Amino acid sequence: MAGQGCNFCFGTGYSGRTGVFEVFAVSDPIRKLISTGASSQEVRNQAIAEGMVPLRRAGLMLAKEGVTTVKEVLAKVYTLE
Protein backbone atom coordinates (compact mmCIF):
# COMPACT_ATOMS: atom_id res chain seq x y z
CA MET A 1 0.00 0.00 0.00
CA ALA A 2 3.00 2.31 -0.18
CA GLY A 3 4.61 3.67 -3.31
CA GLN A 4 7.75 1.81 -4.31
CA GLY A 5 9.49 4.68 -6.03
CA CYS A 6 11.34 4.79 -9.34
CA ASN A 7 13.45 7.08 -11.52
CA PHE A 8 10.36 8.82 -12.90
CA CYS A 9 8.97 9.81 -9.47
CA PHE A 10 12.37 10.51 -7.90
CA GLY A 11 11.84 7.72 -5.38
CA THR A 12 8.65 9.16 -3.88
CA GLY A 13 6.21 6.58 -5.22
CA TYR A 14 4.02 9.32 -6.73
CA SER A 15 3.83 10.48 -10.31
CA GLY A 16 1.31 13.06 -11.45
CA ARG A 17 -1.91 13.95 -9.71
CA THR A 18 -5.26 12.29 -9.32
CA GLY A 19 -8.45 14.09 -8.35
CA VAL A 20 -10.61 12.86 -5.51
CA PHE A 21 -14.23 13.99 -5.79
CA GLU A 22 -17.43 14.01 -3.79
CA VAL A 23 -20.35 14.70 -6.11
CA PHE A 24 -23.51 15.92 -4.42
CA ALA A 25 -26.60 15.79 -6.65
CA VAL A 26 -29.62 17.70 -5.39
CA SER A 27 -32.57 15.35 -5.86
CA ASP A 28 -36.19 16.14 -5.04
CA PRO A 29 -35.97 14.48 -1.58
CA ILE A 30 -32.81 16.47 -0.80
CA ARG A 31 -34.41 19.68 -2.09
CA LYS A 32 -37.33 19.06 0.27
CA LEU A 33 -35.00 18.48 3.23
CA ILE A 34 -33.19 21.73 2.49
CA SER A 35 -36.41 23.72 2.10
CA THR A 36 -37.78 22.42 5.41
CA GLY A 37 -34.65 23.41 7.34
CA ALA A 38 -33.12 19.96 7.86
CA SER A 39 -29.66 19.82 9.39
CA SER A 40 -26.62 19.42 7.17
CA GLN A 41 -26.12 15.93 8.63
CA GLU A 42 -29.66 14.92 7.61
CA VAL A 43 -29.04 16.20 4.09
CA ARG A 44 -25.68 14.41 3.94
CA ASN A 45 -27.20 11.15 5.19
CA GLN A 46 -29.87 11.36 2.47
CA ALA A 47 -27.24 12.04 -0.19
CA ILE A 48 -25.23 9.01 0.95
CA ALA A 49 -28.41 6.90 0.95
CA GLU A 50 -28.92 8.00 -2.66
CA GLY A 51 -25.44 6.88 -3.65
CA MET A 52 -23.11 9.79 -2.96
CA VAL A 53 -19.61 8.58 -2.07
CA PRO A 54 -18.04 10.74 0.68
CA LEU A 55 -14.71 12.34 -0.17
CA ARG A 56 -12.52 10.31 2.18
CA ARG A 57 -14.18 7.04 1.10
CA ALA A 58 -13.58 7.99 -2.56
CA GLY A 59 -9.90 8.52 -1.76
CA LEU A 60 -9.64 5.24 0.09
CA MET A 61 -11.24 3.47 -2.87
CA LEU A 62 -8.46 4.92 -5.05
CA ALA A 63 -5.90 3.61 -2.56
CA LYS A 64 -7.48 0.15 -2.72
CA GLU A 65 -7.18 0.29 -6.53
CA GLY A 66 -3.47 1.13 -6.20
CA VAL A 67 -3.83 4.64 -7.66
CA THR A 68 -2.56 6.26 -4.45
CA THR A 69 -1.80 5.24 -0.87
CA VAL A 70 -3.81 5.39 2.34
CA LYS A 71 -1.14 7.64 3.83
CA GLU A 72 -1.53 10.14 0.99
CA VAL A 73 -5.34 10.13 1.23
CA LEU A 74 -5.28 10.75 4.98
CA ALA A 75 -2.71 13.53 4.56
CA LYS A 76 -4.46 15.35 1.71
CA VAL A 77 -8.20 14.71 1.98
CA TYR A 78 -9.79 16.86 4.66
CA THR A 79 -13.28 16.28 6.01
CA LEU A 80 -15.40 17.83 8.72
CA GLU A 81 -16.77 14.48 9.89
Secondary structure, DSSP 4 states (H G I P E B T S, - for coil): ------TTTTTSS--S-----------HHHHHHHHTT--HHHHHHHHHHTTPPPHHHHHHHHHHTTSS-HHHHHHH-----
